[in-house]
């Protein structure tokens, strides 16, 4: 990946792998990789500034928030931490729901 979001250290390794997979897909098939990555970066920065702004999922522990990407079929799932946020998944909407809940 040529450019990666600011605050990359806030991504769980599996979320980073999901992001990279999506960037490759958009680069190879739709030519949208730059726009997709820019939107993910903007959303991560927004979440870092106001981590409690977005809804918390019910019945998911530890408490996990979600933010749908406005222009792409992905949701960012994240947890507020003492030092900021942890992105636990960048999940495509066609994936099995909550497949990422085991991530710590």
Secondary structure as a PSIPRED ss2 file (coil, helix, strand):
# PSIPRED VFORMAT (PSIPRED V4.0)

   1 X C   1.000  0.000  0.000
   2 X C   1.000  0.000  0.000
   3 X C   1.000  0.000  0.000
   4 X C   1.000  0.000  0.000
   5 X C   1.000  0.000  0.000
   6 X C   1.000  0.000  0.000
   7 X C   1.000  0.000  0.000
   8 X H   0.000  1.000  0.000
   9 X H   0.000  1.000  0.000
  10 X H   0.000  1.000  0.000
  11 X E   0.000  0.000  1.000
  12 X C   1.000  0.000  0.000
  13 X H   0.000  1.000  0.000
  14 X H   0.000  1.000  0.000
  15 X H   0.000  1.000  0.000
  16 X H   0.000  1.000  0.000
  17 X H   0.000  1.000  0.000
  18 X H   0.000  1.000  0.000
  19 X H   0.000  1.000  0.000
  20 X H   0.000  1.000  0.000
  21 X H   0.000  1.000  0.000
  22 X H   0.000  1.000  0.000
  23 X H   0.000  1.000  0.000
  24 X H   0.000  1.000  0.000
  25 X H   0.000  1.000  0.000
  26 X H   0.000  1.000  0.000
  27 X H   0.000  1.000  0.000
  28 X H   0.000  1.000  0.000
  29 X H   0.000  1.000  0.000
  30 X H   0.000  1.000  0.000
  31 X C   1.000  0.000  0.000
  32 X C   1.000  0.000  0.000
  33 X H   0.000  1.000  0.000
  34 X H   0.000  1.000  0.000
  35 X H   0.000  1.000  0.000
  36 X H   0.000  1.000  0.000
  37 X H   0.000  1.000  0.000
  38 X H   0.000  1.000  0.000
  39 X H   0.000  1.000  0.000
  40 X H   0.000  1.000  0.000
  41 X H   0.000  1.000  0.000
  42 X H   0.000  1.000  0.000
  43 X H   0.000  1.000  0.000
  44 X H   0.000  1.000  0.000
  45 X H   0.000  1.000  0.000
  46 X H   0.000  1.000  0.000
  47 X H   0.000  1.000  0.000
  48 X H   0.000  1.000  0.000
  49 X H   0.000  1.000  0.000
  50 X C   1.000  0.000  0.000
  51 X C   1.000  0.000  0.000
  52 X C   1.000  0.000  0.000
  53 X C   1.000  0.000  0.000
  54 X C   1.000  0.000  0.000
  55 X C   1.000  0.000  0.000
  56 X E   0.000  0.000  1.000
  57 X C   1.000  0.000  0.000
  58 X C   1.000  0.000  0.000
  59 X C   1.000  0.000  0.000
  60 X C   1.000  0.000  0.000
  61 X C   1.000  0.000  0.000
  62 X C   1.000  0.000  0.000
  63 X C   1.000  0.000  0.000
  64 X C   1.000  0.000  0.000
  65 X E   0.000  0.000  1.000
  66 X E   0.000  0.000  1.000
  67 X E   0.000  0.000  1.000
  68 X E   0.000  0.000  1.000
  69 X C   1.000  0.000  0.000
  70 X C   1.000  0.000  0.000
  71 X C   1.000  0.000  0.000
  72 X C   1.000  0.000  0.000
  73 X C   1.000  0.000  0.000
  74 X E   0.000  0.000  1.000
  75 X E   0.000  0.000  1.000
  76 X E   0.000  0.000  1.000
  77 X E   0.000  0.000  1.000
  78 X E   0.000  0.000  1.000
  79 X E   0.000  0.000  1.000
  80 X E   0.000  0.000  1.000
  81 X E   0.000  0.000  1.000
  82 X C   1.000  0.000  0.000
  83 X C   1.000  0.000  0.000
  84 X E   0.000  0.000  1.000
  85 X E   0.000  0.000  1.000
  86 X E   0.000  0.000  1.000
  87 X E   0.000  0.000  1.000
  88 X E   0.000  0.000  1.000
  89 X E   0.000  0.000  1.000
  90 X E   0.000  0.000  1.000
  91 X E   0.000  0.000  1.000
  92 X E   0.000  0.000  1.000
  93 X C   1.000  0.000  0.000
  94 X C   1.000  0.000  0.000
  95 X C   1.000  0.000  0.000
  96 X C   1.000  0.000  0.000
  97 X C   1.000  0.000  0.000
  98 X C   1.000  0.000  0.000
  99 X C   1.000  0.000  0.000
 100 X C   1.000  0.000  0.000
 101 X C   1.000  0.000  0.000
 102 X C   1.000  0.000  0.000
 103 X C   1.000  0.000  0.000
 104 X C   1.000  0.000  0.000
